[in-house]
Amino acid sequence: MFEVEKIKNTVLGKDYDLSFSFVSEKKIQEINRSYRGIDNPTDILSFELEKNVGEIFICKKMAREKALIFARPFDNYLAFLFIHGLCHLKGMDHGVTMERHERKIRKQFGI
């Protein structure tokens, strides 16, 4: 398994309070429907709750499917997803800046 706390501290800082959970396909679909209005399962969801408080949910089943699509080992893809969620919690949106930051963190941790 990847270094959850070290990666979290690198991206968000030691003072950030993060809840990180693996959930079922059914549960992630419920969360996605309730909070995003999208009635489909996904591999990851991240939510900022307060300024330095957030949560990340990852569905291993969906992540396993996506890992195959992206030709990445499963553990590597989980770490990739985790970093992606952390960047969203840092306030980043999809785009060149976020991708650049993700690459930097992945390189730092050999992901």
Secondary structure, DSSP 8 states (H G I E B T S, - for coil): ---HHHHHHHHH-TT-EEEEEEE-HHHHHHHHHHHHS--S--SEEEEEEETTEEEEEEEHHHHHHHHHHTT--HHHHHHHHHHHHHHHHTT--SSHHHHHHHHHHHHHHT-
